[in-house]
Amino acid sequence: MESFSERLIHLRHSHNLTQKEVSDSLELVYSNYNRYERGVRIPDNETIVRFANFFKYMLGFGHLMNGEEFLLDILENIESEEGPEGLKAKYDLEEYRKEFTA
């Protein structure tokens, strides 16, 4: 299974974008974006939503899900991974479910 960083690279390449173009479009610091792709840094939930909305829009799927649904879908996929990304996603999902399903 692809890691978040591998998915991010794949999405960027599939749209023929540079790291600079993506980071500028999302108003991210370039060095932080580079760290996301190298797997050195894991984005917070807000940044994941920004990525999701950006690439969803680029793919033409903006009308299918709202940002929250897309974030949950991404977190559920990442949750199945081993390592720090999976653990962080699992924790974030548990916190979300506690807050919104109680």
N, C-alpha and C positions, 0 to 999 in steps of 0.2 A: 504494500500500500504506500502511496506517495505521502511524503511529509508535507506540512504546510508550505515550507520553503520550495519544495519541488513543484507543488501545484501553482504557486505564485509565479515561478519561472516559466512554467508551461503556459499559463494564461498570458503572461507578458509576451512570450515568443509567438504565441498563436495570433496575436494582434500586431506583430511586427513593431513593438514598442521598445524603446530603450528604458533602462532603469530611471534615467533622468526624466524622461517623458512621463512615466507613471508617477514618480515622486512629485514632480511639478503639478501634474493634474490633480493629485490628491492633497497638495500642499503639505507634503511630508518632507522632513529633512532628508536629503539624499543619503547621507551616511546611515541613517536609521533604516531606510528602505533597503539599502545594500545589506545590512545586517539581517534583515528579515529573509532575504533571498539566500544568504549564506547559512541560515539556521542558527546564527549566533544570538539572535534576539527574537523573542516571541511577541507579536503585537498584542495590545490590549483589545478588549471587546469592541471598543469604539472604532479602532483602526480596522479590525476585521470587518465590521459593518461597512466602513468606507470602501475597503477592497471589494467586498461583495457587491455593493451597489454600483461601483465603477465598472467592474467586469460584467455584471449582469446587464448593465446599460450597453456596454460594448457588444455583448452577445445578442442584444435585442430582446432580452427577457425581462425588461423592467416592469412589464405589466403582470407578470406571473405571481410574484411574491413581494410582500413588503420587506423592508430591511430586517425587521425582527425575525420573521419566519426564515429568511435566508441565513441570518446569523445562527439560529438554532440548528438549521440543517448542516451548516458548516461545522459547528461545534460537535454535533452528534457524529459526524464523520471523523473529525480529529480525535474525538474521545476514544475511538477504537485503536488508536496508535499507541505503541509503547513509548516510553520516554517522557521528557518534560512537557512536550506539546500535548500529549494525551492526558497527562495528569492535570495540567492547567485547564484543559477543556472540560474534563470530568468535574473539577471543582466548580468552574464557572456555571456549568449546567445544573449542578446540585444547588448552588446559590440562587440561580434564576428560578428553579422549580420551587424552592422554599418560599421565595418572595411572591411569586405569581400564582401558585396553585394552592396556597393556604387560605 
